Amino acid sequence: MARQIVDTIWQEVIEGTLDTGQRMPTVRLLAVELGLSPRTILRAYERLEQLGVLTKRPGEGTCVSLAPADPAERERWKRLERLCEDTITQAEQLDFTVNDVIDTLNDFRSHT
């Protein structure tokens, strides 16, 4: 779901619905508006910040920035996305679903 939020906000920036410098809703407010967990919104905002689409400003909150993302950080995220795609492909070949992968990852997270 965080990925869909990232895609939606990015699209709104591209289309001009969201302007550079515009303040974004707080994590909690957007979570309530969308009926999602604040953690999901936080992950989306963090990803958009890593991509250079959003920035946190002390005392102002999170704003649209369109600052260039760090190339190393961008490459790191691309590698993670490729890893996820490969994992899903391999899981599907074993007749597992994306939800099975997510559940397994959550199990690993709870053990660490």
Secondary structure, DSSP 4 states (H G I P E B T S, - for coil): -HHHHHHHHHHHHHHTSS-TTPBPPPHHHHHHHHT--HHHHHHHHHHHHHTTSEEEETTTEEEE--PPPPHHHHHHHHHHHHHHHHHHHHHHHTT--HHHHHHHHHHHHHH-
